[in-house]
Amino acid sequence: MQTYPISMTPGPVKVPPEILAVWQTDFGSGDLETEYLELYNRTETNLQAILGTKNKVTIHTGEGMLGLWGALKSCLLPGDRVLSISTGVFGSGIGEMAKTVGAEVRLIELPFNQTLNGLEAVDRAIREFKPKMITVVHCETPSGTLNPIHELGALKHSLGVPLLYVDAVASAGGAPVDADACHIDLCLGGSQKALSVPPSMTFVSVSDAAWEIIQQVNYAGYDAFLPFYTAQKNFYFPYTPYWHGTAALNAGAELLLKEGLQNAYARHEAVAQACRAGIEELGLELFPAPGAVSSPTVTAVNVPQGIPWPELDARLRAGGLVVGGSYGPMAGKVFRLGHMGSQADLNLLEQALGVIRGAVKDIV
Ligand SMILES: *Cc1c(COP(=O)(O)O)cnc(C)c1O
C-alpha cells in the first residue's frame, strides 16, 4: 500500500510509536484475566478526565460508528421523539439513523458551513415537540467546524429533556468536551482521531438518567450498552475484550494526560490557527462561513476554481502529502487537513503547507 511521509488525514491519524508498541504487545487471553479488568478500569478513569465527566465510561470494541448506533438503539423505542440538530454530514446522518431505529425525528438543519448560533429555534422545538433526546455533533469533521455545546446543555437541562447525545468523536482529546458541565448524557468518543490510536475502539460516557432509560429499553445486540452497566461489577463482558485495543486506547489517553489536557488543547488551537492563516496566505478560501466556529482538530478548505479535486489530490500526493476529501454536498468541493492528536504538529503543518503552495501556485 502507498504511504505518504506527510499525513494530514482527519482520521485515522498517524499512530505514535509508543502507542503502536503497546498495541503490538502480546497480552494474555483477556477473557478472564483480572489484569484486563484493571486495565479497563484504569482506561475508564483516564477517559473520564478527557471527557470531563464523573459518569461511567463504557469501552467497546469497534469504531466510532458502533457507539453512535449503540447509543441510539440502547435508548430509543419506536415512536420516541428525537430532536436532531444538524450543521453537517454527521448531524444529519444521526437524525437518519434515529429514524431507522423507529424514532420520530425533527431536524433543525443549518447550512453545513455554519455552527449553532443562538438557540431560539431549538428552544421553540423543545417546547413544542417535547423530545426524549437531543442529538448534536461537537466537531463536524467534514465541515471543519465545532458547535458550542455549553448553552445547548444548559437549555436541555432547564427544559428537562431526558437525554442529550453528543458526537465528540473528532473533538475528544483535542478540544475541551466538559460532558458534565454541558449536561451530556451520552458523550461519544473514538480512538482514531485526537487519541491517535488505530480505528478500533469507541467509548461513551453514560449518565445515570441514560442508564435508567437503557434498562427500560433493554435492547440486546452486539452494540448494546446494557451489558456494560454491570460488566465490571460482575467481571462479565459481552464479548472477548480486545486487550490490545484497550491498552492502546489507554496509552493514547495517558499520553494526552501526561502532556496536560490544557497544553494539548493549546497545541491543537495553535496548529489550527496557523493552518487557517497559512491557507489564507496561499490565496485559498476556508470552508466555514465567517462567524462559524472553526474546529481546533480539522480545517476544511474550498477546492480552488480551476482545478478539479482529483487533480489537486494527485498533485498533493505527488508531493508526499495526503489530506482528506469531504463528504455529501462537500464531496469534490472541499478538502481537509486533520491536525488532531499526533498530527497537531506545527512542523508537520509547515511541510503540508509547503506542498500545497507548490500544488496551487499556477491556479490561485
Ligand atoms: C470519525 C467520526 C465518526 C465515526 O468514527 P469511525 O471510527 O469512523 O466509525 C463519527 N463522528 C464524527 C464526527 C467523526 O469525525
The ligand as a MOL file (V3000), in Angstrom:
LIG
                    3D

  0  0  0     0  0            999 V3000
M  V30 BEGIN CTAB
M  V30 COUNTS 15 15 0 0 0
M  V30 BEGIN ATOM
M  V30 1 C -14.7700 9.8240 12.5150 0
M  V30 2 C -16.0920 10.2470 13.0290 0
M  V30 3 C -17.0880 9.3250 13.3990 0
M  V30 4 C -17.0020 7.8660 13.1520 0
M  V30 5 O -15.8880 7.2500 13.6130 0
M  V30 6 P -15.4030 5.8960 12.8810 0
M  V30 7 O -14.2700 5.4830 13.7490 0
M  V30 8 O -15.0320 6.2780 11.5040 0
M  V30 9 O -16.5310 4.9450 12.9240 0
M  V30 10 C -18.2590 9.8130 13.9490 0
M  V30 11 N -18.4590 11.1240 14.0930 0
M  V30 12 C -17.5420 12.0360 13.7490 0
M  V30 13 C -17.8480 13.4850 13.9430 0
M  V30 14 C -16.3340 11.6290 13.1930 0
M  V30 15 O -15.4260 12.5400 12.8130 0
M  V30 END ATOM
M  V30 BEGIN BOND
M  V30 1 1 1 2
M  V30 2 1 2 3
M  V30 3 2 2 14
M  V30 4 1 3 4
M  V30 5 2 3 10
M  V30 6 1 4 5
M  V30 7 1 5 6
M  V30 8 2 6 7
M  V30 9 1 6 8
M  V30 10 1 6 9
M  V30 11 1 10 11
M  V30 12 2 11 12
M  V30 13 1 12 13
M  V30 14 1 12 14
M  V30 15 1 14 15
M  V30 END BOND
M  V30 END CTAB
M  END
